Amino acid sequence: MSFQSIARECAKNPDAPPRRLSQAGENVGAQVHNSGLFLSKNRDIQGKFRSGVSLHGHTKHSLERLGFLGRFLREHRILRHWIAQQAQRCEQESGIRLDFDRSYWTPPLTAQLAYVLETRQIESIGLCPMVSLSDHDNIEASTLLRQVAETGDIPISVEWTVPFGKAEFHVGVHNMPGAIAHDLMSTLAECTAQADEQHTTELISELQLIPSLLLVFNHPVWNFSGIAQDVFDFELDRFLQCSCRGFHAFELNGMRSHRENHRVIQLAAKWNQVLVSGGDRHACEPNALLNLTNATEFPEFIDEVRNKRQSTVLVMPQYNEPLTWRFFRGFSDVIREYPGHPQGERKWDQRTFHPDLAGNMAPLSELWPNGAPGFLRKILALSLMASRLPIDWAMQRLMSTEESDPFLLVNEFAPSQVDLSEEQLQTDQLLN
């Protein structure tokens, strides 16, 4: 389906916003207004804003690759020998050779549970909720939710995997028009599979022809593919040289380190970009970063970012907790049992997939009916045991290794790019 025909469909589509939004390249030099508030110091936000926006949350429809775990184990000198021994034992006992690169797990929450989790957090601070769930490279969650009357207007969104050179990046594509969402998703998937730089940059530019979309460069400085850092930095710069004009915002990510988000702030200043929140929730903790707005509908919020180039990020209290502890707590949520879930989705080994003897993906519970390999069971049992002990404070202190940095350093931003009062900067910190 050509983008000319997509654009024609959008013109007729009721999902499109009531007013014209910016087209490709418009407003890239316009004044940017990025601001940040901290819930711990701004309990009266419902008097200043109408709505809270939760962007970038995952559901059980996301396929979360385990290749990073294999790379970590292979690169660690001691663990490399240990995992090699465990893999050999596993192959001898079952005939299955461990393959982390193809294996994946799925988050525990259904689309409905994820939506309710995010909605309740926003309602708890007195705001009207807007939630945009964006799983990896599929739109099943939002498509399912739109079949229910109560969630019929939820945006159709995706976290799109974008290969570029030797790197990979993630782009949040929010608010696809319902009538063409599946065709558009097929176009995005085809582009990912082709991994052609020219096609990628052309597609990002052409996506701007769809006026309802919000295109966000998710966690832009995260080298999640694990390539050499200097190579990643080179590819990131090339990618932005080719495609930055196609993005409406860069993401401050609620599950990335304070130091990394500080780098994103600096990158946004360099490229004159809006900063929006992205929670990147995979487990049961609601998004740690939200957006605040006076919009009453999601297209109005998009208008604020695309046309008015303004964004207010709200820092929730959980963001100030040590990130390692939050990852550990999320891992515990992922591997614990959910008795209320449908049969076949209750246990971690039913939600973790690995190639079988024929190379087809299957849940671990089917590959090892008598239980997953012993070394995996021991690791997970210890993790669950630790998560149930009343040692939150001690564990948080032990895992707190990050340095303190202020949120938005005024001296590093042109006055037109930041709108934070001195009181806000002095009374709290985001990068803490």
C-alpha positions in Angstrom: 0.0 0.0 0.0 1.6 3.3 -1.1 1.8 6.2 1.3 -0.1 8.3 -1.1 -3.1 6.0 -0.7 -2.5 5.9 3.0 -2.6 9.7 3.1 -5.9 9.7 1.1 -7.4 7.2 3.6 -6.3 9.3 6.5 -8.1 12.3 5.0 -11.3 10.4 5.3 -10.6 8.6 8.6 -12.5 9.6 11.7 -9.5 8.8 13.8 -7.6 11.8 12.5 -7.4 14.9 14.8 -10.0 17.7 14.2 -7.3 20.1 13.2 -4.3 19.9 10.8 -1.1 18.8 12.4 2.4 19.6 11.2 3.8 17.9 8.1 7.3 16.6 7.5 10.0 19.2 8.4 7.6 21.8 9.7 8.4 23.4 13.0 11.8 21.7 13.3 13.4 25.1 14.1 10.5 26.4 16.2 10.8 27.1 19.9 10.7 24.1 22.1 9.2 24.2 25.6 10.3 21.2 27.7 9.4 21.2 31.4 9.5 18.7 34.3 7.5 18.4 37.5 8.0 16.1 40.5 4.9 14.5 42.1 6.6 14.6 45.5 6.7 18.5 45.4 3.7 19.2 43.2 0.6 17.5 44.8 -1.7 20.1 43.3 -1.1 19.2 39.7 -4.8 18.5 39.1 -5.4 22.2 39.5 -3.0 22.9 36.6 -3.5 20.0 34.3 -6.5 18.0 33.2 -4.9 14.7 32.0 -2.0 12.4 32.5 -0.6 10.5 29.5 1.1 7.1 29.8 3.3 6.3 26.8 5.3 3.2 26.0 4.0 0.3 28.1 4.3 -3.4 27.2 1.9 -6.4 27.5 2.0 -10.1 27.0 2.0 -9.5 23.3 5.6 -8.2 23.3 8.3 -10.7 22.4 11.2 -9.8 24.6 14.4 -11.3 23.2 17.0 -13.0 25.4 20.0 -12.5 23.2 21.3 -9.9 25.6 21.5 -12.6 28.3 23.5 -14.9 26.1 25.9 -12.0 25.2 26.4 -11.2 28.9 27.1 -14.8 29.8 29.5 -15.3 26.9 31.4 -12.1 27.7 31.9 -12.7 31.4 35.0 -14.8 31.9 33.8 -16.9 34.8 30.2 -17.2 33.7 31.3 -18.1 30.2 32.7 -21.4 31.4 29.8 -22.1 33.7 27.1 -21.5 31.1 29.0 -23.7 28.6 29.0 -26.6 31.1 25.2 -26.1 31.8 24.5 -25.9 28.0 26.4 -29.1 27.5 24.6 -30.9 30.2 21.2 -29.7 28.9 22.0 -30.9 25.4 23.1 -34.3 26.7 19.9 -34.7 28.8 17.4 -33.4 26.3 19.0 -33.1 22.9 18.2 -29.4 22.9 21.0 -26.9 22.5 20.6 -23.6 24.4 19.9 -20.8 22.0 19.5 -17.4 23.8 19.6 -15.5 20.5 16.3 -16.9 19.3 14.7 -17.3 22.8 12.2 -14.8 24.2 9.9 -14.2 27.1 6.6 -12.4 27.2 5.5 -9.9 30.0 2.9 -11.2 32.4 0.1 -8.6 32.0 -2.7 -8.9 29.5 -3.6 -5.8 27.5 -6.6 -5.2 29.8 -4.5 -5.5 33.0 -1.8 -3.2 31.6 -4.4 -0.6 30.7 -6.1 -0.8 34.1 -2.7 -0.5 35.9 -1.7 2.7 34.0 -5.2 4.2 34.2 -5.5 3.7 38.0 -2.1 5.3 38.6 -3.1 8.4 36.7 -6.6 8.6 38.3 -4.9 8.3 41.8 -3.3 11.7 41.3 -6.6 13.3 40.2 -6.2 13.3 36.4 -8.0 11.9 33.5 -6.0 9.0 32.0 -4.8 8.6 28.4 -2.8 5.3 27.8 -0.9 4.3 24.7 0.4 0.7 24.9 3.2 -0.1 22.5 4.4 -3.6 22.2 7.4 -4.7 20.1 6.5 -4.8 16.4 2.8 -5.7 16.8 -0.5 -4.0 17.6 -2.4 -6.9 19.0 -2.9 -5.3 22.5 -4.5 -2.1 21.3 -6.4 -3.9 18.6 -8.0 -6.2 21.2 -8.8 -3.3 23.5 -10.6 -1.3 20.8 -13.1 -4.2 20.5 -14.4 -3.4 24.0 -16.6 -0.4 24.4 -14.8 1.0 27.5 -11.5 1.1 25.7 -12.7 1.6 22.1 -10.8 4.9 21.7 -7.4 3.7 22.9 -4.6 4.6 20.5 -3.2 1.9 18.2 0.5 2.1 18.8 3.7 0.1 18.4 7.4 0.1 19.3 8.9 -0.4 15.9 12.4 -2.0 15.5 14.5 0.0 13.1 17.8 -1.5 11.9 20.3 1.1 10.7 23.8 0.3 9.7 25.3 -1.9 12.5 22.8 -0.7 15.1 19.2 -1.0 15.9 16.9 1.6 17.3 13.3 1.7 18.6 10.7 4.2 17.4 7.3 4.7 19.1 4.6 5.0 16.5 1.5 6.2 18.3 -2.1 6.6 17.2 -2.3 4.8 13.9 -5.6 5.3 12.0 -7.7 2.3 12.7 -8.8 1.8 9.1 -5.2 1.3 7.9 -3.4 0.2 11.1 -2.8 -3.4 9.9 -1.6 -2.3 6.5 0.7 0.2 8.1 2.0 -2.4 10.5 2.8 -4.7 7.6 4.8 -1.8 6.0 6.8 -1.3 9.1 7.5 -5.0 9.5 8.7 -5.2 5.9 11.0 -2.3 6.4 12.5 -4.0 9.5 13.0 -7.3 7.7 14.7 -5.5 4.7 17.1 -3.5 6.9 17.7 -1.1 4.1 18.9 2.4 5.3 17.4 4.3 2.4 14.1 2.6 2.8 14.1 3.2 6.5 14.8 7.0 6.2 12.3 7.4 3.4 9.6 5.6 5.4 10.2 7.7 8.5 9.8 10.8 6.4 6.7 9.4 4.7 5.1 8.6 8.0 4.8 12.3 8.5 2.1 12.3 5.8 -0.2 10.6 8.3 -1.3 13.6 10.4 -2.6 11.6 13.4 0.7 10.0 14.2 3.1 10.8 17.0 6.7 9.6 16.2 8.9 9.3 19.2 12.6 8.2 19.2 12.5 5.8 22.2 15.5 5.6 24.5 17.7 7.1 21.8 21.1 6.6 23.5 20.6 3.0 24.7 22.9 0.6 23.0 20.6 -2.4 23.5 22.2 -4.4 20.7 25.5 -4.5 22.6 27.7 -3.4 19.7 30.9 -1.4 20.4 30.0 1.9 21.9 32.0 4.0 19.4 30.3 2.1 16.6 26.9 2.8 18.2 27.6 6.5 18.7 28.7 6.7 15.0 25.5 5.0 13.8 23.3 7.1 16.1 24.7 10.3 14.7 24.2 9.0 11.1 20.6 8.0 11.9 19.8 11.4 13.3 21.4 13.2 10.4 19.1 11.2 8.1 15.9 11.0 10.2 15.8 13.5 13.0 13.4 15.8 11.1 10.9 12.9 11.0 10.6 12.6 14.8 8.3 14.7 16.9 10.0 14.0 20.1 12.8 12.1 21.9 11.9 9.9 24.9 12.9 10.2 28.5 12.6 6.6 29.6 11.4 5.5 33.0 13.4 2.3 33.0 16.8 3.7 31.9 19.4 5.1 34.2 19.5 8.7 35.4 22.8 9.3 33.7 21.4 7.9 30.4 18.4 10.2 30.5 20.7 13.1 31.2 22.4 12.3 27.9 19.0 12.3 26.2 18.3 15.7 27.5 21.6 16.9 26.1 20.9 15.2 22.7 17.4 16.8 22.6 19.0 20.3 23.1 21.5 19.6 20.3 18.8 18.6 17.9 16.1 21.1 19.1 13.7 18.3 20.0 10.7 18.0 22.3 11.2 15.6 25.2 8.3 13.3 26.1 7.9 10.6 28.7 8.1 6.8 28.1 7.6 4.4 30.9 8.8 1.2 29.1 6.9 -0.9 31.7 7.3 -4.7 31.2 6.0 -5.9 34.6 3.7 -4.7 37.3 5.1 -1.4 38.3 3.2 1.4 36.5 5.1 3.8 34.3 7.6 6.0 36.3 7.4 8.9 33.9 4.2 10.4 32.6 3.2 13.4 30.5 0.9 16.2 31.8 -1.5 18.0 29.5 -4.7 20.1 29.4 -5.8 18.1 26.4 -8.9 16.0 26.8 -8.3 13.6 23.9 -5.1 11.9 22.7 -5.1 13.8 19.3 -5.0 17.1 21.2 -2.0 15.9 23.1 -0.3 15.0 19.8 -1.1 18.5 18.6 0.7 19.9 21.6 3.8 18.0 20.8 3.7 18.2 17.0 2.5 21.7 16.4 3.1 23.6 19.7 6.3 21.7 20.4 5.6 21.6 24.2 5.8 18.9 26.7 5.6 18.6 30.5 7.0 15.4 32.0 5.8 14.2 35.5 8.3 12.2 37.6 6.6 9.6 39.7 8.1 8.6 43.1 9.2 5.1 41.8 11.7 6.7 39.5 13.8 7.9 42.5 14.2 4.3 43.6 17.5 2.5 42.7 17.1 1.3 39.1 18.8 -2.1 39.8 16.3 -2.7 42.6 13.4 -1.8 40.2 14.8 -4.2 37.6 15.0 -7.0 40.3 11.5 -6.3 41.4 10.3 -6.4 37.8 12.1 -9.7 37.2 10.4 -11.1 40.3 7.0 -10.0 38.8 7.9 -11.7 35.5 8.8 -15.1 37.0 6.1 -15.4 39.6 2.9 -17.4 39.1 -0.4 -15.8 38.3 -3.2 -18.1 39.3 -5.9 -15.9 37.8 -4.4 -16.0 34.3 -5.7 -18.4 31.7 -4.3 -21.9 31.6 -1.0 -22.0 29.8 0.0 -18.5 30.8 0.3 -18.7 34.6 3.9 -19.8 35.1 7.1 -18.3 33.9 8.1 -21.4 31.8 4.8 -21.1 30.0 5.6 -17.5 29.0 9.3 -18.2 28.0 10.0 -19.7 24.6 12.9 -21.6 23.1 13.5 -23.5 19.8 12.5 -27.2 19.9 14.4 -30.0 18.2 12.9 -29.0 14.9 13.7 -25.3 15.4 10.1 -24.3 16.1 9.5 -22.0 19.0 7.8 -23.6 22.0 7.2 -22.8 25.7 9.8 -24.2 28.1 7.0 -26.1 29.8 6.5 -28.2 26.7 10.2 -28.7 25.9 10.9 -29.8 29.5 7.6 -31.3 30.9 9.4 -32.4 34.0 10.8 -28.9 34.6 13.2 -26.5 33.0 17.0 -27.2 33.3 18.1 -27.4 36.9 20.4 -24.4 36.8 17.5 -22.2 35.6 15.2 -23.4 38.3 17.8 -22.7 41.0 18.4 -19.2 39.8 14.7 -18.4 39.6 13.9 -20.0 43.0 16.6 -17.9 44.7 15.2 -14.8 43.1 11.7 -15.5 44.2 12.8 -16.3 47.7 14.7 -13.0 47.9 11.8 -11.0 46.6 9.5 -12.4 49.4 11.9 -11.5 52.2 11.2 -8.2 54.2 14.6 -6.7 53.1 13.4 -4.0 50.7 15.4 -1.2 52.4 18.6 -3.2 52.7 18.4 -4.4 49.1 17.7 -0.9 47.8 20.7 0.4 49.6 22.9 -2.4 48.3 21.7 -1.9 44.8 22.0 1.9 44.8 25.1 2.6 42.8 24.1 5.5 40.6 25.5 8.9 41.0 23.3 11.9 41.7 22.8 14.4 38.9 20.2 17.2 38.5 17.3 16.9 36.1 17.5 19.7 33.6 20.6 21.8 34.0 19.5 25.2 32.9 23.0 26.2 31.9 23.1 23.4 29.3 19.8 24.6 27.6 19.0 27.6 25.6 16.2 29.6 27.4 13.8 28.7 24.6 14.3 25.0 25.2 13.6 24.7 28.9 10.8 26.0 31.2 11.8 24.9 34.7 11.6 27.3 37.6 14.5 27.7 40.0 12.2 26.4 42.8 11.6 23.2 41.0 15.3 22.7 40.3 16.2 23.4 43.9 13.5 21.4 45.6 13.9 18.1 43.8 15.9 16.1 41.3 15.0 13.8 38.5 18.5 12.4 37.9 19.0 11.5 41.5 
